[in-house]
Amino acid sequence: MFGIGIQNNLAYRVNFLARSLFGLIPVLAMIYLWRTIFEGQGNATIAGYTLGQMISYYLIVQIVDALTAVNEDDWQIASDIKDGMISQFLLKPVDYLWYRLSLFLAGRVTYIAVAGLPLALFIYWLRDHLEAPESAARFGLFLLALGMTALLQFLISYAMAMLAFWVLEVSTFIFILYALEYLASGHLFPLDILPPGLQQVLELTPFPYQLYFPISIYLGRVGESELWRGLLIQFVWVVIAYAVARFMWRLGIRRYEAVGG
């Protein structure tokens, strides 16, 4: 399934390249915005970030996003349900969740293979601002968190797409989820520049663990105890998302109907 997914995604390699190129424009705008904010402030910091650290944050956002972001998987799952395509999976020894996970991973590999060059050139252009992790152990924990981020992204999207068993159009729910993720996961700005109370509330949701948390590990923004606590919470959210995805599939199959020949 993984190999088939790569072959299917290669048909959209030009789309991936265009998406990667145009996706760098908002990031470039944010970098120039923060340069303007820091301009004339000397060595001043904002929420503990220097200008270099802030630019480094947005560069790593691009890397994490390229490796873990869901690319229309939720739309495709909802379409399979609505169009009756999942009937074939009910008659074959194929687990639909693992099938879709294989396609998701294949999509990420293909995207990196196609869009990796412009992203690498963009990072090289701003290489003076990209900070390295403080140790190999810290980088290893960053990779661990990155893997759980990818799983969390996929499982939440999968569970959201299961709503297609009950409603004909899931686009509204997907857009609402996307807006929440974009604001509460740290795409627009680092979450630790928010008031402490709001930060504590967000830490109880899965959104920071979809982007902000692994970046914080890479940049050394979390202490030792906070790091292990965060990894545990992230793992718990992955387990919860998996359980919810399985539950919604079983519940949806009970009311699923496919007619016609």
HELIX and SHEET records of a PDB file:
HELIX    1   1 PHE A    2  LEU A   10  1                                   9    
HELIX    2   2 ARG A   13  PHE A   38  1                                  26    
HELIX    3   3 LEU A   51  THR A   68  1                                  18    
HELIX    4   4 ASP A   73  LYS A   82  1                                  10    
HELIX    5   5 SER A   87  LEU A   90  1                                   4    
HELIX    6   6 TYR A   96  TRP A  125  1                                  30    
HELIX    7   7 ARG A  127  HIS A  129  5                                   3    
HELIX    8   8 ALA A  136  ALA A  161  1                                  26    
HELIX    9   9 MET A  162  PHE A  165  5                                   4    
HELIX   10  10 SER A  171  ALA A  184  1                                  14    
HELIX   11  11 LEU A  191  ILE A  193  5                                   3    
HELIX   12  12 PRO A  196  LEU A  202  1                                   7    
HELIX   13  13 PHE A  207  GLN A  210  5                                   4    
HELIX   14  14 TYR A  212  LEU A  219  1                                   8    
HELIX   15  15 GLU A  224  ARG A  255  1                                  32    
END                                                                             
